Amino acid sequence: MGLLKCSGMTSPWVIIGDFNAILDDQDRQGGSSHLSTIGRRAFHENVEWCGLLDGGHKGPKFTWQRGNLQERLDRVLMNEAWRLRFPRAKVSHLFFYK
């Protein structure tokens, strides 16, 4: 994963989706103790390089589960201009049922 071309962007912008990567250890619970940090490091570098902020969330902490592994892969990332333009925006994680 290369760095996003976002330095110098001043317009409000937001990225929403399943990034298939975690930002830190608190975004993961259970599973094997062996975890590659290459993808996590690249994702974290892109978020920092672009000056993105996590939109936070209400609801369940984790958005993906397989067996006893749970991770927060779905996020809303925004720049400061977007947060200032839409200060009342909220992110909700829905509950899932088996």
N, C-alpha and C positions, 0 to 999 in steps of 0.2 A: 504494500500500500504506500503510494507516494503521498507527499504533502499536497493538500488541496491548494488551489490557486485562489486564495482569499485575502491575502494581505493587502491592505489599502482599501478594502471594501467598506464604505461608510453608509450605504443604504441599509434599511432594516431587512434582515433575512433570517429565515428559520429553516431548520432541517428536521424532518420528522420521519422516523422509521425504525426498522429492525436492523441494527448495525452489526449483529452477530459478533459482538466483542464487548467486553466489560471495561470500565474505566478504572476500577480499583477492586481490591479484595472483598469489600463489603457488598459488591454486586453479585456475589457468588456464594452458594451454600451447598454443602454436601459434595458427593462425587469423589473422584480420585484426588489425592493431594498433589499429584503431578499436573501442573498447568503451565503450558507454554506462555511466556510473557512477550513473545515477539509481536503477536497481533494486538495485545493489550497496549504495548508500548507505542506502536504505530498509531493506533486509534487515539491514545492520549496526546501524542505529539500533534496530530491533526487538530484536535479540539483546542489545544493551547495555541498553536500557530494561527488559527483563525479567530482567536479571542472569543470562543463560544462559551456560553453559559448553559448549564443544565436547567431545564424548566422545572425540575422537581416533579412531584406527583402526589396524588392522594390515592388511596386504595392499596392493593397488594404490592409488596416490595418487588417481587419477582414477576417477570413476564413470560418466562419459558421454563419448562420442566421436563426432564427425562429421568425416570427412576427416582433416585434420591438427590439428583443434581438439580438445583434451581439457579437461574441467573436472570439478571435484569439486562436484557438485550435491546428492548424497545425504549427509545428516548425521544425527547424533544430538545433540540439544541438550538440556541439563538445567539445573535450578537446583542451587544448593549443597546444599539439603536432600536432593534425590534422590541426588546423588553421595555424600553422607555415609551415606545409608540403604543404598545398593547399591555399596559401594566396590570390589567385585570384578567388576563388570559390564565387559564388553569388547565392542568393536565390530570386526567383521571385514568388509572389503570382499572379495567373491569375485572371482576372475579370470573374465574373459569371453573366449570364443573365437569366432572368425568362421567 
